[in-house]
């Protein structure tokens, strides 16, 4: 399955996750590789660039992680935590 999604939009991520779970089921591997970089000095970034960068490079990973799209990883994580 291949889809487009604005990962900075939490509702879009949750909607896509729901669609994937419905059509595919649990996901075993998820490549969550979204990221942007503004190519000019940090002090020249405007507020919109800073917000967009943060939304995509930081928050998007939370939206995907909490979407439930790869719930099959939950038992693995619990076992790894309890074994330590």
Backbone bond lengths (Angstrom), bond angles and torsions (degrees), N, CA, C in turn:
res aa  C-N    CA-C-N  psi(-1)  N-CA   C-N-CA  omega(-1)  CA-C   N-CA-C  phi
1 X - - - 1.441 - - 1.517 108.59 -
2 X 1.290 116.65 138.21 1.453 122.42 177.08 1.525 107.91 -132.62
3 X 1.326 116.98 130.67 1.457 121.63 -178.90 1.505 110.18 -142.78
4 X 1.317 115.17 157.78 1.463 120.94 172.76 1.514 108.58 -103.17
5 X 1.325 114.95 144.68 1.451 119.34 -179.72 1.524 108.91 -156.93
6 X 1.318 116.33 134.13 1.461 120.75 173.16 1.523 106.40 -79.37
7 X 1.320 116.51 98.78 1.464 120.95 -173.74 1.525 113.47 -68.39
8 X 1.326 117.44 -11.90 1.461 119.75 175.48 1.529 111.05 -82.37
9 X 1.325 116.92 -8.49 1.462 123.27 179.82 1.529 108.55 -101.83
10 X 1.330 116.49 102.30 1.469 121.75 -175.69 1.526 111.74 -54.54
11 X 1.322 117.33 -44.26 1.462 120.43 -178.93 1.524 111.80 -63.25
12 X 1.331 117.03 -37.33 1.469 120.63 177.97 1.524 110.67 -66.07
13 X 1.322 117.09 -39.47 1.472 121.26 178.55 1.524 110.33 -64.87
14 X 1.328 116.84 -46.05 1.465 120.23 -179.36 1.524 111.41 -65.11
15 X 1.325 116.72 -37.19 1.455 121.22 177.79 1.529 111.07 -64.36
16 X 1.330 116.46 -45.96 1.458 120.24 178.68 1.525 111.13 -64.97
17 X 1.317 117.01 -40.37 1.469 120.49 179.04 1.520 110.38 -60.16
18 X 1.310 116.54 -41.77 1.460 121.23 178.17 1.529 110.98 -62.72
19 X 1.330 115.72 -43.37 1.469 120.91 178.91 1.527 110.91 -63.27
20 X 1.323 117.10 -43.29 1.473 121.06 -179.72 1.524 110.26 -64.39
21 X 1.337 117.53 -46.28 1.467 120.24 179.74 1.521 110.98 -60.17
22 X 1.332 116.18 -36.78 1.466 120.89 -179.92 1.526 111.59 -70.13
23 X 1.329 116.65 -43.56 1.464 121.21 -174.55 1.528 113.75 -86.54
24 X 1.333 117.55 -31.20 1.464 121.62 -173.04 1.527 112.29 -114.95
25 X 1.314 116.66 -34.80 1.466 120.97 -173.40 1.516 109.54 98.54
26 X 1.318 116.52 -158.81 1.466 120.49 179.51 1.517 110.41 -66.16
27 X 1.315 115.05 145.12 1.457 122.03 -179.01 1.529 108.49 -102.14
28 X 1.330 116.79 131.01 1.458 121.15 179.46 1.515 112.43 -88.23
29 X 1.320 116.44 -35.04 1.462 121.11 -179.17 1.520 108.25 -132.58
30 X 1.311 115.58 132.48 1.452 121.08 178.94 1.516 108.35 -132.86
31 X 1.314 116.72 122.89 1.463 121.25 176.07 1.520 106.48 -94.03
32 X 1.305 115.08 108.73 1.463 122.07 -178.25 1.527 106.50 -110.16
33 X 1.323 115.93 83.88 1.453 121.30 -167.86 1.525 112.97 -119.79
34 X 1.323 116.63 33.12 1.459 119.53 179.69 1.525 109.48 -78.93
35 X 1.301 116.19 142.46 1.451 120.78 176.44 1.515 110.62 -177.60
36 X 1.312 115.62 147.70 1.465 120.55 176.78 1.520 109.08 -132.41
37 X 1.322 115.62 159.76 1.457 121.60 177.57 1.526 108.28 -144.91
38 X 1.309 115.76 123.33 1.461 119.95 175.12 1.519 108.32 -81.69
39 X 1.309 115.52 130.79 1.467 120.21 -173.07 1.519 112.23 -97.69
40 X 1.309 115.49 60.68 1.454 121.49 170.63 1.527 108.00 -154.53
41 X 1.319 117.97 165.20 1.465 120.62 -174.88 1.535 112.57 -55.00
42 X 1.313 116.17 143.76 1.456 122.75 -177.21 1.529 112.82 -51.99
43 X 1.297 117.27 -43.18 1.462 120.25 -176.60 1.521 113.11 -70.69
44 X 1.321 118.00 -7.28 1.465 121.51 176.97 1.531 112.21 -98.48
45 X 1.335 117.31 0.87 1.464 120.75 177.53 1.530 109.51 -70.64
46 X 1.320 115.66 137.95 1.458 118.48 175.24 1.534 108.85 -93.37
47 X 1.326 118.38 167.03 1.466 120.88 -176.89 1.535 114.04 -56.85
48 X 1.323 117.80 -35.71 1.467 120.80 179.71 1.532 111.14 -66.55
49 X 1.334 117.01 -40.22 1.465 120.71 178.12 1.528 110.90 -65.39
50 X 1.316 116.25 -41.33 1.462 120.59 179.88 1.521 109.90 -63.35
51 X 1.330 117.30 -46.44 1.466 121.40 -179.98 1.529 111.14 -62.27
52 X 1.336 117.28 -45.62 1.464 120.78 -178.86 1.531 110.57 -63.33
53 X 1.330 116.97 -42.96 1.458 121.46 178.72 1.529 110.73 -61.09
54 X 1.318 117.18 -45.83 1.464 121.48 179.85 1.526 110.81 -65.72
55 X 1.324 116.86 -43.48 1.467 120.58 -179.69 1.520 111.76 -60.24
56 X 1.325 117.03 -40.75 1.467 120.27 -177.80 1.523 112.07 -84.06
57 X 1.322 117.97 -45.25 1.466 121.14 -173.77 1.529 114.20 -79.86
58 X 1.334 117.45 -20.08 1.459 119.94 -177.60 1.526 111.30 -120.35
59 X 1.314 116.85 -63.86 1.458 119.99 -172.80 1.524 113.50 -64.53
60 X 1.307 118.00 -35.99 1.465 120.76 -178.11 1.525 111.84 -56.79
61 X 1.317 117.68 -36.71 1.461 120.97 179.96 1.531 110.65 -66.58
62 X 1.330 116.73 -34.35 1.464 119.84 175.33 1.522 110.63 -68.15
63 X 1.333 117.55 -44.08 1.467 120.27 -178.73 1.528 110.53 -60.02
64 X 1.316 116.94 -42.44 1.464 119.71 179.15 1.529 110.33 -68.91
65 X 1.315 116.85 -43.34 1.469 120.29 -178.46 1.519 112.13 -62.35
66 X 1.329 117.06 -39.60 1.457 120.90 -177.38 1.522 113.28 -89.66
67 X 1.320 117.57 2.95 1.466 120.33 -177.71 1.516 112.34 -75.44
68 X 1.336 117.77 -16.58 1.454 121.07 -178.27 1.514 112.74 82.91
69 X 1.320 116.99 8.00 1.461 120.68 -175.03 1.522 111.84 -66.80
70 X 1.316 117.92 -30.58 1.464 118.19 178.42 1.516 111.27 -121.15
71 X 1.312 113.89 60.05 1.462 119.83 -178.47 1.523 112.59 -67.93
72 X 1.313 117.26 -15.63 1.467 118.67 178.40 1.519 111.29 -66.29
73 X 1.335 118.33 -17.71 1.461 120.86 178.46 1.526 111.92 -79.03
74 X 1.316 118.46 -17.02 1.457 121.79 -175.02 1.534 112.71 -56.18
75 X 1.341 120.35 -49.53 1.480 118.45 179.10 1.519 113.06 -61.41
76 X 1.322 117.40 -34.81 1.464 121.29 179.64 1.524 109.66 -64.85
77 X 1.318 116.42 -45.87 1.461 120.36 179.63 1.513 111.00 -63.10
78 X 1.326 118.03 -43.32 1.456 121.22 179.47 1.526 110.86 -61.90
79 X 1.317 117.75 -42.65 1.461 121.22 179.17 1.518 110.69 -64.61
80 X 1.313 117.40 -41.99 1.462 120.74 -179.38 1.516 110.80 -64.43
81 X 1.326 116.85 -38.23 1.463 120.52 -179.48 1.537 110.14 -70.47
82 X 1.323 117.27 -42.24 1.467 119.59 -176.87 1.532 113.02 -72.98
83 X 1.339 116.85 -23.55 1.472 120.45 179.32 1.509 112.96 -78.15
84 X 1.317 117.59 -15.25 1.477 120.15 -177.06 1.460 111.22 -89.62
